[in-house]
Amino acid sequence: MFTGLIEMLCIVKSVRHAVGSMQLTVDLGKLADETKVGDSIAINGVCLTVAQLTGSVAVFDVSPETSRKSALGKLKAGSQVNVERAIKAGDRLGGHIVTGHIDGTATITAVHKQDRFWNIKFSAPSMLLDQMVVKGSVAVDGISLTIASLDKGSFSAAIIPETLKKTTLGKTKIGDSVNIETDIIAKTVKKQLENMPGQQQKLTVERLKELGF
């Protein structure tokens, strides 16, 4: 379990592709001091298990399912990645509940810079957008963000200077693919409401309001 608050930007040392899967090697820097084989670490929002650890360099095996659903396959040696270690019981939950199980990917379609703040627009499949609400949370490459706007084909988020400085978002450009994990609470509520007896219509923001949410 993670919070979406990135601890450190780390460097990919190597990427080895196999049939449908891959092996990722990342230099964890100082984060390796409290890391051991078997630990769960989020790399660009994807929960991976440390398979090998030599000094500060960790090796992760990426399954075919993870490779298919995420943008990890676009990484190469020298790429920077967002890294967060799994939270400990009793830690502050400063972002939101992030599982590290990616729902899909989105594409950056616009970047509007306003002084030190950025507003980034992401094009995403309807399956993902249907699980989002304005002012709700979403994890983008493992970063906990608040959804500022939402339409039929995209969503946007306002990025503060601290996030731009400490994550990969400060170096993103139009056309980049990012990993998306929608809010687990929103997904659970949506599924339960849609499975209610007599619930025939599609769940929308307007329908939620009618139901008292």
C-alpha positions in Angstrom: 0.0 0.0 0.0 1.2 3.5 -0.9 0.2 7.1 -0.5 1.1 8.7 -3.8 3.7 10.9 -2.2 7.0 10.3 -4.1 10.0 9.8 -1.9 12.7 10.2 -4.6 13.5 10.4 -8.3 15.7 7.4 -9.2 17.6 6.3 -12.3 16.9 3.2 -14.4 20.1 1.3 -14.9 18.8 -1.2 -17.4 15.7 -2.7 -19.1 15.7 -6.2 -20.4 12.7 -7.3 -22.4 11.5 -10.9 -22.7 8.4 -12.3 -24.4 5.6 -10.1 -23.0 7.6 -9.3 -19.8 10.6 -7.4 -18.7 13.3 -7.0 -16.0 13.9 -3.6 -14.6 17.0 -2.5 -12.8 16.8 0.8 -10.8 19.4 2.6 -8.6 17.4 3.3 -5.4 20.1 5.6 -4.0 19.6 6.2 -0.2 16.3 4.4 -0.3 18.2 1.1 -0.6 19.4 1.6 3.0 16.1 0.4 4.4 15.2 -2.0 1.6 15.5 -5.7 1.4 14.7 -8.5 -1.1 11.0 -9.1 -1.2 10.0 -5.5 -0.4 7.2 -3.8 -2.4 8.2 -0.6 -4.1 6.2 1.6 -6.4 8.1 2.5 -9.6 6.1 5.1 -11.5 3.1 4.0 -9.6 3.5 0.2 -10.3 3.9 -2.0 -7.3 6.9 -4.2 -7.9 8.8 -6.7 -5.7 12.6 -6.4 -5.2 14.0 -9.6 -6.7 17.7 -8.8 -6.2 19.5 -6.0 -4.3 23.2 -5.3 -4.9 24.3 -2.2 -3.0 21.8 0.5 -4.0 20.8 -1.3 -7.2 17.5 -3.2 -7.2 16.2 -5.7 -9.8 12.5 -6.0 -10.4 10.7 -8.7 -12.6 7.7 -7.2 -14.4 5.0 -9.7 -15.4 3.3 -9.8 -18.8 0.0 -8.4 -17.3 1.9 -5.4 -15.7 3.8 -4.8 -19.0 0.6 -4.8 -20.9 -1.3 -2.4 -18.7 1.4 0.0 -17.8 3.8 2.4 -19.5 6.9 0.7 -17.9 7.8 -0.8 -21.3 8.7 2.7 -22.6 11.5 3.1 -20.0 15.1 2.8 -21.0 18.5 3.1 -19.3 18.9 6.6 -17.9 15.2 7.3 -17.5 14.1 8.9 -14.3 11.3 7.2 -12.3 9.1 8.1 -9.3 9.8 5.8 -6.4 7.8 5.3 -3.2 8.4 2.5 -0.7 5.3 0.8 0.8 3.9 2.6 3.9 4.4 1.2 7.4 1.5 0.8 9.9 1.2 4.1 11.7 2.6 6.3 8.9 0.8 9.4 8.0 -1.4 9.0 4.9 -0.6 12.4 3.3 -1.8 11.6 -0.2 -4.5 9.0 -0.7 -4.8 5.2 -0.7 -2.8 3.9 -3.6 -2.5 0.1 -4.2 0.1 0.2 -7.0 -2.2 -1.9 -9.3 -2.4 0.1 -12.5 -5.8 0.4 -14.2 -4.4 1.6 -17.5 -2.5 4.5 -19.2 -3.3 8.0 -20.3 -1.6 10.4 -22.7 -0.6 14.0 -21.9 -2.3 16.2 -24.5 -1.7 19.7 -23.1 0.5 21.5 -20.6 -0.5 25.0 -19.5 2.1 26.9 -17.5 1.0 29.6 -15.1 3.9 31.2 -13.4 5.4 28.3 -11.3 2.2 26.2 -11.5 1.2 23.8 -14.4 -2.1 22.5 -15.5 -1.7 19.2 -17.3 -4.5 17.6 -19.4 -4.6 13.9 -19.9 -6.5 11.9 -22.6 -7.8 8.7 -21.1 -10.1 5.8 -22.0 -13.7 6.1 -20.9 -13.3 3.0 -18.6 -10.8 5.1 -16.5 -12.8 8.4 -16.8 -15.9 6.7 -15.5 -14.1 5.9 -12.3 -13.1 9.6 -11.6 -14.9 12.5 -10.1 -13.9 16.2 -10.0 -12.0 17.0 -6.8 -11.4 13.3 -6.3 -8.0 11.6 -6.3 -6.0 9.9 -9.0 -2.5 8.5 -9.1 -0.5 9.5 -12.2 2.8 7.7 -12.5 2.4 7.0 -8.8 1.8 10.7 -7.9 -1.3 11.5 -5.9 -3.2 14.3 -7.7 -6.5 16.0 -7.4 -8.7 16.0 -10.5 -9.4 19.6 -11.4 -11.7 19.0 -14.5 -13.2 16.1 -16.3 -14.9 15.6 -19.6 -15.8 12.8 -22.0 -12.3 12.2 -23.2 -9.9 13.7 -20.7 -9.2 15.0 -17.2 -6.8 17.6 -15.9 -4.8 18.3 -12.7 -3.1 21.4 -11.3 0.5 20.6 -10.4 2.2 22.6 -7.6 5.9 23.6 -7.9 7.0 21.1 -5.2 5.5 18.2 -7.2 7.1 19.5 -10.4 10.4 19.6 -8.7 10.3 16.2 -7.0 8.6 14.1 -9.6 8.8 13.2 -13.3 5.9 15.5 -14.1 8.3 18.5 -14.2 10.0 16.9 -17.2 6.9 15.6 -19.1 5.9 16.7 -22.5 2.9 16.4 -24.8 2.5 12.8 -26.1 4.0 11.1 -23.1 2.2 8.1 -21.7 1.6 7.8 -17.9 0.3 5.1 -15.6 -3.1 5.7 -14.1 -4.6 4.2 -11.0 -8.0 5.5 -10.1 -9.2 5.9 -6.5 -10.0 2.5 -5.0 -12.8 4.0 -2.9 -14.5 5.5 -5.9 -14.2 2.2 -7.8 -15.7 0.2 -4.9 -18.6 2.6 -4.5 -19.3 2.7 -8.2 -19.3 -1.1 -8.4 -21.6 -1.6 -5.4 -24.1 1.1 -6.6 -24.2 -0.4 -10.1 -25.0 -3.9 -8.5 -27.8 -2.6 -6.4 -31.2 -4.3 -7.2 -33.1 -2.3 -9.8 -30.1 -0.2 -10.8 -30.5 -0.2 -14.6 -28.9 3.1 -15.6 -25.2 4.0 -15.9 -23.7 5.5 -12.8 -22.9 9.2 -13.4 -22.1 12.2 -11.2 -25.7 13.3 -11.6 -27.0 9.9 -10.5 -24.7 9.9 -7.5 -26.3 13.3 -6.5 -29.7 11.8 -6.9 -28.7 8.9 -4.5 -27.5 11.4 -1.9 -23.8 11.5 -2.4 
